[in-house]
Amino acid sequence: LKTQYKIKKPKIAVLALNPHASDGGLFGDEEFTKIKPAIEQARKARMNAVGPFAADGFFSCWHSRHKNDFHGIVAMY
């Protein structure tokens, strides 16, 4: 994003792996054991990564709430 699109400080949305972002551990624990630590590591490296967001909710309201909030999205499937 910085190189290709010349965005100085791109904001990246990171989506969850499990349905409903694991719903507090009900559907898995990767959001807590893998994704949140990776986001924290990215932020320490001065990347503007935010999340994890539940993918179903994120995309269902993309046009009304998020379309101008992020420059990129990381989605895991």
LUMTILO-207873 format. One record per residue: x, y, z of N, C-alpha, C, O in turn; chain. Coordinates in steps of 0.05 Angstrom, whole numbers, plus 5000, padded with zeros to 4 digits. Example, Ala and Ser with C-alpha at 12.3 -4.5 7.8 and 13.67 -1.06 7.14 Angstrom:
% LUMTILO-207873
> 5264	4886	5156	5246	4910	5156	5264	4934	5156	5285	4934	5169	A .
> 5257	4955	5142	5273	4979	5143	5258	5001	5157	5268	5023	5161	A .
% end
This chain:
% LUMTILO-207873
> 5016	4976	5000	5000	5000	5000	5017	5025	5000	5011	5045	4987	A .
> 5039	5024	5015	5057	5047	5015	5071	5051	4988	5072	5073	4978	A .
> 5080	5029	4977	5095	5031	4952	5077	5034	4928	5081	5052	4911	A .
> 5058	5016	4926	5040	5015	4902	5021	5039	4901	5017	5050	4879	A .
> 5009	5046	4924	4989	5067	4924	4997	5093	4937	4981	5111	4939	A .
> 5021	5093	4947	5032	5118	4960	5016	5127	4984	5014	5151	4989	A .
> 5006	5108	4999	4991	5115	5024	5012	5115	5046	5025	5095	5052	A .
> 5016	5138	5058	5037	5142	5078	5033	5125	5103	5052	5113	5113	A .
> 5008	5124	5113	5002	5109	5137	4977	5092	5133	4956	5099	5142	A .
> 4980	5070	5118	4956	5053	5113	4945	5041	5138	4960	5031	5155	A .
> 4919	5040	5140	4905	5027	5162	4894	5001	5152	4879	5000	5133	A .
> 4902	4979	5166	4895	4952	5157	4875	4939	5177	4880	4939	5201	A .
> 4853	4930	5167	4834	4914	5183	4842	4885	5181	4847	4874	5160	A .
> 4844	4873	5205	4850	4844	5206	4825	4830	5215	4814	4835	5236	A .
> 4816	4811	5198	4792	4796	5204	4798	4771	5220	4820	4760	5218	A .
> 4778	4762	5235	4781	4737	5250	4780	4713	5232	4771	4714	5210	A .
> 4790	4691	5243	4789	4665	5229	4763	4651	5234	4750	4640	5215	A .
> 4754	4650	5259	4731	4635	5267	4705	4652	5264	4706	4676	5265	A .
> 4682	4638	5262	4657	4652	5261	4653	4669	5286	4659	4661	5308	A .
> 4643	4693	5282	4637	4712	5304	4662	4718	5320	4660	4724	5344	A .
> 4686	4717	5308	4711	4722	5321	4715	4704	5345	4725	4713	5366	A .
> 4706	4680	5343	4707	4657	5362	4687	4660	5385	4684	4642	5401	A .
> 4672	4682	5386	4651	4686	5406	4661	4679	5434	4648	4663	5448	A .
> 4683	4691	5441	4694	4687	5468	4706	4660	5473	4708	4650	5495	A .
> 4715	4646	5452	4727	4620	5454	4708	4597	5447	4716	4574	5447	A .
> 4683	4603	5442	4663	4583	5436	4670	4568	5409	4664	4544	5407	A .
> 4681	4583	5390	4686	4571	5364	4716	4569	5358	4724	4568	5334	A .
> 4733	4568	5377	4762	4566	5373	4776	4587	5389	4764	4605	5400	A .
> 4803	4586	5389	4818	4605	5405	4839	4620	5389	4855	4635	5400	A .
> 4839	4617	5362	4860	4629	5346	4860	4660	5348	4881	4672	5345	A .
> 4837	4672	5352	4836	4701	5354	4853	4710	5378	4865	4731	5377	A .
> 4852	4695	5400	4867	4702	5424	4896	4692	5424	4914	4706	5433	A .
> 4900	4668	5413	4927	4656	5415	4945	4664	5391	4969	4663	5394	A .
> 4934	4670	5369	4950	4676	5345	4946	4704	5333	4965	4719	5329	A .
> 4921	4711	5328	4915	4735	5313	4920	4761	5330	4934	4779	5320	A .
> 4910	4762	5354	4915	4786	5371	4945	4790	5376	4954	4812	5374	A .
> 4960	4769	5383	4989	4773	5386	5003	4782	5360	5022	4798	5361	A .
> 4994	4772	5337	5005	4781	5312	4999	4811	5306	5016	4825	5296	A .
> 4975	4819	5313	4968	4847	5310	4985	4865	5329	4994	4886	5320	A .
> 4988	4856	5353	5005	4871	5372	5034	4873	5362	5047	4894	5364	A .
> 5044	4851	5351	5071	4851	5339	5073	4870	5316	5093	4885	5313	A .
> 5053	4870	5299	5052	4889	5276	5051	4918	5286	5065	4935	5274	A .
> 5036	4923	5306	5035	4950	5317	5061	4959	5329	5069	4982	5326	A .
> 5075	4941	5342	5102	4947	5352	5121	4953	5329	5140	4969	5333	A .
> 5116	4942	5306	5133	4948	5282	5122	4972	5267	5130	4977	5245	A .
> 5105	4987	5280	5094	5012	5270	5075	5009	5247	5072	5027	5230	A .
> 5061	4986	5246	5040	4983	5226	5013	4989	5239	5009	4983	5263	A .
> 4996	5001	5225	4970	5009	5235	4950	4986	5230	4933	4988	5212	A .
> 4952	4965	5245	4935	4941	5242	4914	4942	5265	4921	4947	5288	A .
> 4889	4936	5258	4868	4937	5277	4851	4911	5275	4846	4902	5252	A .
> 4842	4900	5297	4825	4877	5296	4830	4859	5320	4842	4867	5339	A .
> 4822	4834	5318	4807	4821	5296	4778	4828	5296	4765	4829	5317	A .
> 4767	4831	5272	4739	4836	5268	4726	4811	5258	4738	4796	5243	A .
> 4702	4806	5267	4686	4783	5256	4681	4788	5227	4670	4808	5219	A .
> 4689	4769	5210	4688	4773	5181	4659	4776	5171	4653	4793	5155	A .
> 4641	4760	5182	4613	4762	5172	4601	4789	5178	4588	4801	5161	A .
> 4605	4799	5201	4595	4826	5208	4610	4848	5194	4597	4868	5186	A .
> 4636	4845	5190	4651	4865	5176	4642	4869	5148	4637	4892	5139	A .
> 4639	4848	5133	4631	4850	5105	4601	4857	5102	4594	4870	5082	A .
> 4585	4849	5121	4556	4855	5118	4551	4885	5121	4531	4895	5111	A .
> 4568	4899	5135	4563	4928	5138	4586	4944	5126	4590	4967	5133	A .
> 4601	4932	5107	4624	4945	5095	4616	4972	5082	4629	4992	5088	A .
> 4597	4973	5065	4590	4997	5051	4579	5019	5069	4584	5043	5065	A .
> 4565	5011	5089	4552	5031	5106	4571	5041	5128	4569	5065	5136	A .
> 4589	5025	5138	4605	5033	5161	4635	5034	5157	4649	5050	5169	A .
> 4646	5016	5140	4675	5013	5139	4689	5022	5113	4714	5022	5112	A .
> 4674	5028	5092	4687	5032	5066	4709	5053	5065	4727	5052	5049	A .
> 4707	5073	5083	4728	5094	5083	4746	5092	5107	4763	5109	5111	A .
> 4743	5071	5123	4759	5068	5148	4786	5055	5144	4805	5060	5159	A .
> 4788	5038	5124	4813	5021	5121	4823	5023	5092	4808	5026	5073	A .
> 4849	5020	5090	4862	5020	5063	4865	4991	5054	4869	4987	5030	A .
> 4865	4972	5072	4869	4944	5064	4856	4926	5085	4850	4934	5108	A .
> 4851	4901	5077	4839	4881	5094	4854	4855	5092	4861	4846	5070	A .
> 4860	4843	5115	4872	4817	5116	4850	4798	5125	4840	4800	5147	A .
> 4843	4779	5108	4821	4760	5114	4833	4731	5112	4847	4725	5093	A .
> 4827	4715	5132	4837	4688	5133	4815	4668	5129	4794	4669	5143	A .
> 4818	4650	5109	4797	4630	5104	4811	4603	5101	4797	4583	5097	A .
% end
